[in-house]
Structures are given as C-alpha cells and as structure tokens.
Amino acid sequence: QELPEMVLLKFFRPENTAVPARPTPEQLSNLIKTSLHYPESFSHSFHQKSLCLVPVTLLLSNCSQAVVDVMIDLRHKTTSPEALEIHGSFTWLGQTQYKLQLKSQEVYSLQLKACFVHTGVYNLGTPRVFAKLVDQVTLFETSQQNSMPALIIINNI
C-alpha cells in the first residue's frame, strides 16, 4: 500500500491587509483640540460682592477616528514670576478633575466657573488636558497641545 504524497503547506498573507501603525507621540498629543469661550472683559462690583464669578466654556473636540479617554485637570497653576506679574492668580470653582470619553469626531462642552478677587488681566488657559486611545494599553495619557494664552480683563464698576 502506497503512502500519500507529502505536500508542503504554504502560508501567505494578502498584501492589502494593513497592520495598524502605532500612533506617533505627535499624533497622540493632537487627539483632542481644546478651546475656551469666555467674555473678553467682565465688569464686576467688588464693593458689593468680593468674589467675581465668570462662566467659561471649555470645548473639547476629538480630532481622531477613534474613541478617546480624556482627563481634564484644573488644579494646574501658572507659577512663573513673569506670568504672575502680568496675569494674577484666580481659582476654578467646583470640580477640579474630569474624566470622560469622546467618540470619534465628538465635540463636548464643559461648563466651568472662574473666580476672581481683584481686577486685572488673567490667563484662563490653565486647564491641562490629557488623552489616550481607549484601546491603547498605557499607564499615562498623553498631554494635549495647549492653545495660546486665553486672556480676560476683570474690571471694577
């Protein structure tokens, strides 16, 4: 009785199957675009009420096609002496950290309140935004590129 002939098996992968490339650090730092919306100047009577509260909207836009985990930290303070001379210190009222998830191309609006105790020019551009792809196994989110300073003028009436 004859043994069946041995045939070598050939494994091949079709050329058009793209292996997803790992995003570069630069791509990861541009997942979320942020913009602050607030009045250019705000008038308040500090004699009647010592705290001036200004509503600020932080707009977060997911620029990627993927679902992204986002963390917002409002506790960051500008500590450089030059910045403090030009822009006084102010406080974000309420919750200081937010964690959320944005779907592909989703835009999310976060309502914040800035609290001022003096007149002056302030930089509202202090929120730090971190993001990571949901399916990415990493311990740390990537810091998102910060926009230009967001200056507001607080006046006394």
C-alpha positions, -999 to 999 in steps of 0.1 A, spaced: 0 0 0 15 34 -11 17 63 14 0 95 2 25 121 -11 36 147 14 27 183 3 43 214 18 18 239 31 24 275 21 11 302 44 7 337 29 -9 369 39 -27 390 14 -7 422 7 -36 446 13 -41 438 50 -28 469 67 -13 464 101 -24 493 122 6 515 129 13 528 164 4 564 165 34 587 169 38 609 201 29 639 180 -3 623 168 -12 613 203 -7 649 215 -31 661 189 -61 638 196 -81 665 214 -84 701 203 -94 725 231 -108 760 230 -120 783 258 -151 805 253 -155 835 277 -161 872 276 -130 893 266 -137 916 296 -160 913 326 -172 941 349 -180 934 385 -187 954 416 -161 942 441 -175 966 467 -209 948 467 -196 913 463 -159 903 469 -159 873 446 -163 877 408 -176 846 391 -172 843 353 -188 814 333 -162 798 310 -169 770 284 -141 745 277 -148 730 243 -132 696 236 -131 682 201 -120 646 193 -99 651 161 -94 613 156 -115 585 142 -111 565 175 -128 566 209 -106 586 232 -104 587 271 -99 623 282 -88 637 316 -90 674 324 -71 688 354 -79 723 366 -55 723 395 -25 735 374 -13 770 383 10 793 365 39 797 388 65 816 368 70 851 382 67 868 348 33 852 343 20 861 377 31 898 372 10 900 340 -18 876 349 -29 875 385 -39 843 402 -75 831 400 -93 799 410 -116 774 392 -147 768 413 -162 734 418 -148 701 405 -111 702 396 -108 670 376 -129 654 350 -127 621 332 -148 615 301 -148 595 269 -153 611 235 -164 592 204 -149 597 170 -152 633 160 -173 641 190 -174 677 205 -180 681 242 -188 713 260 -177 716 297 -191 745 317 -166 760 342 -166 789 366 -136 811 371 -134 830 404 -115 864 407 -109 886 438 -92 915 421 -94 935 389 -67 927 364 -57 907 333 -58 869 338 -48 839 317 -76 814 316 -55 789 296 -45 768 327 -66 736 322 -44 707 314 -59 681 290 -47 646 287 -59 619 263 -53 583 252 -69 560 227 -94 537 246 -78 505 232 -43 517 240 -27 499 269 -8 527 286 -5 539 321 -4 576 313 -25 597 290 -6 620 266 -7 657 274 -26 675 246 -11 706 229 -21 737 247 -35 766 228 -25 802 231 -30 822 263 -66 830 269 -66 865 284 -96 881 302 -98 915 317 -117 919 350 -129 955 357 -145 970 388 -177 990 385 
